[in-house]
Amino acid sequence: MGGYLDCLIGRAFRHFPGTAWNAARRQIIESSDIAPVFYETAAKPGEDWETFRDRVYPLFVKVMKAQGVDPENPTPSIVALFEGDRCHLLEGREFLRCLQEAEGLNAASLHFRILRWLAE
């Protein structure tokens, strides 16, 4: 497991078999006052950080914006990260924190990175 996956999985608030995703999603929706925006993605075996980042984060930002969620403070949002046969759920803010850690970004740098992705 790569360093970025350690960060992502370590920040997850729930872990379960991937086959239980639909039931978990339904449970979250039914127990929430405000249904979160869900973003589903997968970690590909052997994928390095840069490839994962470029494939996953720009789309995350665009999905959040399209759903009316602030991409810099994506609340309420949940990322379902599929890794092998497991699913790991992270709050959107924690998903961004892993990006910040991996890239050494402060809040201003993250802001400009998000603006660049939205402009692409």
C-alpha positions as CSV (number, residue, x, y, z in Angstrom):
1,M,0.0,0.0,0.0
2,G,1.4,3.4,-1.0
3,G,1.8,6.4,1.4
4,Y,-1.2,8.2,-0.1
5,L,-3.4,5.2,0.5
6,D,-2.2,5.0,4.1
7,C,-3.3,8.6,4.6
8,L,-6.7,8.0,2.9
9,I,-7.5,4.8,4.6
10,G,-6.2,6.1,7.9
11,R,-8.6,9.1,7.7
12,A,-11.6,6.9,6.8
13,F,-14.4,6.8,9.4
14,R,-15.8,3.5,8.2
15,H,-14.4,0.4,6.5
16,F,-16.4,-2.6,5.1
17,P,-16.5,-5.0,2.2
18,G,-17.1,-3.3,-1.1
19,T,-20.2,-5.5,-1.7
20,A,-21.9,-3.7,1.3
21,W,-21.6,-0.2,-0.3
22,N,-25.2,0.1,-1.4
23,A,-26.5,-0.8,2.0
24,A,-24.1,1.5,3.7
25,R,-25.0,4.4,1.4
26,R,-28.7,3.8,2.0
27,Q,-28.1,3.8,5.8
28,I,-26.2,7.1,5.6
29,I,-28.9,8.7,3.6
30,E,-31.7,7.5,5.9
31,S,-29.9,8.6,9.0
32,S,-28.8,12.0,7.8
33,D,-30.8,15.3,8.1
34,I,-29.1,16.5,5.0
35,A,-28.1,13.8,2.5
36,P,-24.4,14.2,1.7
37,V,-23.0,14.3,-1.8
38,F,-21.3,11.0,-2.5
39,Y,-18.1,10.7,-4.6
40,E,-17.1,7.2,-5.6
41,T,-13.6,6.3,-6.7
42,A,-11.1,3.5,-6.8
43,A,-7.5,3.0,-6.0
44,K,-5.9,1.1,-8.8
45,P,-3.3,-1.5,-7.9
46,G,0.2,-0.1,-8.2
47,E,-1.0,3.4,-9.1
48,D,1.4,6.1,-8.0
49,W,0.3,9.3,-6.2
50,E,0.6,11.6,-9.2
51,T,-1.6,9.4,-11.4
52,F,-4.2,8.9,-8.6
53,R,-4.2,12.7,-7.8
54,D,-4.6,13.7,-11.5
55,R,-7.3,11.1,-12.1
56,V,-9.4,11.6,-8.9
57,Y,-9.0,15.0,-7.3
58,P,-10.0,17.3,-10.3
59,L,-13.1,15.3,-10.8
60,F,-13.9,15.4,-7.1
61,V,-13.7,19.2,-7.2
62,K,-15.9,19.5,-10.2
63,V,-18.5,17.1,-8.8
64,M,-18.7,19.1,-5.6
65,K,-19.1,22.4,-7.4
66,A,-21.7,20.9,-9.7
67,Q,-23.7,19.6,-6.7
68,G,-23.6,23.0,-5.0
69,V,-21.0,22.0,-2.4
70,D,-18.0,24.3,-1.8
71,P,-15.0,22.3,-3.1
72,E,-12.7,23.9,-0.6
73,N,-14.9,22.9,2.3
74,P,-16.9,20.0,0.9
75,T,-19.5,19.6,3.6
76,P,-21.6,17.5,3.5
77,S,-19.8,15.1,1.3
78,I,-18.5,11.5,1.6
79,V,-15.9,9.8,-0.5
80,A,-16.3,6.1,-1.1
81,L,-12.8,4.8,-1.9
82,F,-12.7,1.3,-3.2
83,E,-9.4,-0.5,-2.7
84,G,-9.3,-4.1,-3.6
85,D,-12.5,-5.7,-2.2
86,R,-12.8,-3.1,0.6
87,C,-14.6,0.2,0.7
88,H,-13.4,3.1,2.9
89,L,-15.6,6.1,3.6
90,L,-14.0,9.5,4.2
91,E,-15.5,12.9,4.8
92,G,-14.7,15.2,1.9
93,R,-12.7,17.5,4.1
94,E,-10.4,14.6,5.1
95,F,-10.0,13.6,1.5
96,L,-8.7,17.1,0.8
97,R,-6.4,17.0,3.8
98,C,-4.7,14.0,2.4
99,L,-4.1,16.0,-0.8
100,Q,-2.7,18.9,1.2
101,E,-0.4,16.6,3.2
102,A,0.9,14.7,0.1
103,E,1.5,18.0,-1.8
104,G,2.6,20.2,1.1
105,L,-0.2,22.7,0.3
106,N,-1.4,25.4,2.7
107,A,-4.9,26.8,2.4
108,A,-3.9,29.4,-0.2
109,S,-2.1,26.9,-2.4
110,L,-5.1,24.5,-2.2
111,H,-7.4,27.3,-3.1
112,F,-5.4,28.1,-6.3
113,R,-5.1,24.4,-7.2
114,I,-8.9,24.0,-6.9
115,L,-9.5,27.1,-9.0
116,R,-7.1,25.7,-11.7
117,W,-9.0,22.4,-11.7
118,L,-12.3,24.2,-12.0
119,A,-11.0,26.2,-15.0
120,E,-9.8,23.1,-16.9
